[in-house]
Amino acid sequence: MAARRAVGIAKRAGDRGAETAAHEAVDRAKHALGERGPVWWDDGAPDLNRHMTRTTPYADWFAARD
């Protein structure tokens, strides 16, 4: 979060160099947390995140909800 705050501070100050450095720090942090880079959680299950529920195996369950 410190890197994200640094981005905002640099933007408000109009300091492009500090902003670039802060963005690079955010990128390093995201890589370290596993949010960017190669997939590490591959369990073989299909990724259904960007699908409409009605087109997934959960369609019947979703339709039965109130």
N, C-alpha and C positions, 0 to 999 in steps of 0.2 A: 504494500500500500504506500510505502514511502516513495517508491519510484512513481506511482500514479499521481501522488500529490505533487511531486517535483515537476511532472509534466504540466499540471495546471498552473503552478507558480511561474514556470518559465513562459508559458503562453501569455499569462496576464502581464508579465514583465516585458514581453516582446523579445525575449532572448532566445534566438534561434539555435545558437550553439548549445545552451543549457537544455533546450527542449529536445534536441537531437540526442544528447547524452541521456536524458531521462527516458526517452523512448527506447533507447538501447538497453537501459537498465530494466525496464519493464519486460522487454523481450527476453533478457537473460533470466529474469525471475520466472516468467511463464515456462520457459524451457526447463528450468530446474524443478518446477512443480508438475511437469508432465502435461501441461496444457497446450504446448506446441511441440512439434517434432514428431518422431515416429510413434505410431500407435503402440502402446504397451499393454493394453487391456484385452487383446484379442482372445475371445473365448469361443469363437466360431459361430456365435449367434448372429443373425442378420441385424443390421443397423436400421431400425424403423423410425428413427427420430424425425425425419423430414417427410413422413408419409401421412396421409390422411388416415385416421383410425379405421374408417370404413373399408380401406383397401389393405388392411393388415389382418393377421390371424386373430386380432382382438375385436373384430367388427361385431360379432354377435354379442360379446360382453358389453361393448359400448352402446349398442342399440337397446339393450335390456335395461340400461340405467334410467332412472327417473329424470 
